[in-house]
Amino acid sequence: MSNKFANLLLATSLLSTAALGQAAAVPAASGTKIGIINMQTAIIATNEGQRDFEALGKKFEPKRAELKGLGDELDGLKKQLDTQGSKLNDDARADLVKKIETKQKMLTRDSEDAQNEFQTQQSEVARKIVEKMYPVIQKYAKDNNLGAIFDATRVWPEGEIVWAGESVDATKGVVDAYNAQSDVPPPATPASAKPAAPKPAAPKPATTTKPN
């Protein structure tokens, strides 16, 4: 699974656990077989998930461009300090260092804010799909005589599933069933493309050289 979705991994795992926890209030399937489902893959693979995550990625494109612009400005100031720092008087050099520090703080803060907002909205998209997916999973279990379906998004040792064969993987079947009852058509271009969150810029300390 792409590292771009590491931030979605925990969110969907918690959301799926909460949604599937409703099973206690619903008549359980009577089968004796078990199945597994990768909830993260299932959410992203639905027509609805592909549409909504793609839209979310496009929504944040201006913010990514803004952050890139800030990063380019910061790099330009650092390059100026590296190449001209020794030629500047103390006041001019101190002013340039202060500009770099201010710009770095601004970039770090804006990047973190954008990342948090992106993850919040990403989790909200996943939550809505999970809520609608639960009855689909329940029906799939009954139709296939499954007594239980476990979330295999995270495998051992992070998760409980140590190993499972493809024959018990219900992910595709659930996605197909979800899409069949959904009014969302498949995307015009298959979405292997996944939304990338605005990436925080790693803080880089301003280079400072003591004046001669």
C-alpha positions in Angstrom: 0.0 0.0 0.0 1.3 3.4 -0.9 3.0 5.4 1.8 0.8 8.3 0.7 -2.0 6.6 2.6 -0.2 6.0 5.9 -2.2 8.9 7.4 -5.4 7.2 6.2 -4.5 3.8 7.6 -5.1 4.5 11.2 -8.2 6.6 10.6 -9.9 3.9 8.5 -8.9 1.2 10.9 -10.5 3.1 13.8 -13.5 4.0 11.7 -14.1 0.5 10.5 -13.7 -0.9 14.0 -16.3 1.5 15.3 -18.7 0.8 12.5 -18.3 -3.0 12.6 -18.7 -2.8 16.3 -22.4 -2.2 15.6 -22.7 -5.9 14.9 -23.8 -6.6 18.5 -27.0 -4.8 17.7 -27.6 -6.6 14.4 -28.4 -10.3 13.9 -25.2 -12.1 13.1 -24.5 -14.2 10.0 -25.1 -17.9 10.8 -22.2 -19.4 8.7 -19.1 -21.1 10.1 -16.6 -19.8 7.5 -14.6 -16.6 8.1 -13.5 -13.9 5.7 -11.2 -10.9 5.7 -11.5 -7.4 4.2 -8.9 -4.7 3.8 -11.0 -1.8 4.8 -8.5 0.8 3.6 -8.4 -0.8 0.1 -12.1 -1.2 0.0 -12.9 2.4 0.9 -10.4 3.7 -1.7 -11.5 1.3 -4.4 -15.2 2.2 -4.4 -16.4 4.5 -7.1 -17.5 6.9 -4.4 -14.1 6.7 -2.7 -12.2 7.3 -6.0 -14.4 10.3 -6.8 -14.3 11.9 -3.4 -10.6 11.4 -2.7 -9.7 12.7 -6.2 -11.9 15.8 -5.5 -10.2 16.2 -2.2 -6.8 16.1 -3.7 -7.8 18.7 -6.3 -9.2 20.9 -3.6 -5.8 21.1 -1.9 -3.8 21.7 -5.1 -3.8 25.5 -4.6 -2.5 25.0 -1.0 0.2 22.7 -2.3 1.2 25.4 -4.9 1.2 28.0 -2.1 3.4 25.9 0.1 5.8 25.2 -2.8 6.0 29.0 -3.4 6.9 29.6 0.2 9.5 26.9 0.0 11.0 28.4 -3.1 11.2 31.8 -1.4 12.9 30.3 1.6 15.4 28.4 -0.5 16.2 31.7 -2.4 16.8 33.5 0.9 19.1 30.7 2.2 21.0 30.7 -1.1 21.4 34.5 -0.8 22.8 34.1 2.7 25.2 31.3 1.6 26.6 33.3 -1.3 26.5 36.9 0.0 26.5 36.5 3.8 30.2 37.1 4.2 30.0 40.3 2.1 27.1 41.9 4.1 27.5 44.1 7.1 26.3 42.9 10.5 22.9 44.7 10.3 22.1 43.5 6.7 23.2 40.0 7.5 21.2 39.9 10.7 18.1 41.2 8.8 18.5 38.4 6.2 18.8 35.7 8.9 15.7 37.1 10.6 13.8 36.9 7.3 14.9 33.3 6.9 13.8 32.4 10.4 10.4 34.1 10.0 9.8 32.5 6.6 10.7 29.1 7.9 8.3 29.4 10.9 5.6 30.5 8.5 6.2 27.6 6.1 6.3 25.0 8.9 3.1 26.4 10.5 1.2 26.6 7.3 2.3 23.1 6.2 1.2 21.6 9.5 -2.1 23.4 9.4 -2.7 22.2 5.8 -1.7 18.6 6.7 -4.1 18.5 9.7 -6.9 19.9 7.6 -6.3 17.5 4.8 -6.3 14.5 7.2 -9.4 15.7 8.9 -11.3 15.9 5.6 -9.8 12.7 4.4 -11.1 10.9 7.5 -14.5 12.4 7.0 -14.7 11.0 3.5 -13.7 7.6 4.8 -16.2 7.8 7.7 -19.1 8.4 5.4 -18.2 5.5 3.2 -17.6 3.1 6.1 -21.1 3.9 7.5 -22.7 2.9 4.2 -20.4 0.0 3.7 -21.3 -1.8 6.9 -24.7 -3.1 5.8 -23.1 -4.2 2.5 -20.5 -6.2 4.4 -23.2 -7.8 6.6 -25.3 -8.8 3.5 -22.1 -10.2 1.8 -21.4 -12.3 4.9 -24.9 -13.7 5.0 -25.0 -14.4 1.2 -21.6 -16.2 1.4 -22.4 -18.1 4.7 -19.6 -16.3 6.6 -19.7 -16.3 10.4 -17.3 -13.4 10.7 -15.3 -10.9 8.7 -12.1 -9.5 10.1 -10.4 -6.2 9.0 -7.0 -7.1 7.5 -5.9 -3.5 6.8 -3.0 -4.0 9.2 -1.4 -7.4 9.4 0.5 -9.0 12.3 2.2 -7.8 14.4 0.4 -4.4 14.1 -2.9 -6.3 13.5 -4.4 -9.6 14.4 -4.3 -11.3 11.0 -1.1 -13.4 10.7 -1.9 -15.0 7.4 -5.0 -15.5 5.2 -5.4 -17.0 1.7 -7.0 -15.2 -1.2 -10.0 -17.5 -1.1 -11.2 -15.8 2.2 -10.6 -12.2 1.0 -13.9 -10.5 0.7 -12.5 -7.1 -0.3 -13.3 -7.2 -4.0 -16.7 -8.8 -3.5 -17.7 -6.1 -1.0 -16.5 -3.3 -3.3 -18.4 -4.7 -6.2 -21.5 -5.0 -4.1 -21.1 -1.5 -2.8 -20.7 -0.1 -6.3 -23.7 -2.0 -7.5 -26.0 -0.4 -5.0 -24.3 3.0 -5.3 -25.5 5.8 -7.7 -21.9 6.8 -8.3 -20.5 5.7 -11.7 -17.0 4.5 -12.1 -14.4 7.2 -12.8 -13.6 8.0 -16.4 -9.9 7.2 -15.7 -9.3 4.4 -13.2 -7.9 5.9 -10.0 -4.6 4.3 -9.2 -3.9 7.9 -8.5 -4.4 8.6 -4.8 -4.7 12.0 -3.2 -1.4 13.4 -1.9 -1.6 15.4 1.2 0.1 18.8 1.4 3.6 17.9 2.6 5.1 19.8 5.5 8.5 21.2 4.7 11.3 19.9 6.9 12.7 22.7 8.9 16.2 23.7 7.7 18.2 25.9 10.1 19.6 29.0 8.6 23.3 28.9 8.0 25.1 31.4 10.1 28.8 32.3 9.8 30.4 34.5 12.3 31.6 37.8 10.8 35.3 38.2 10.6 
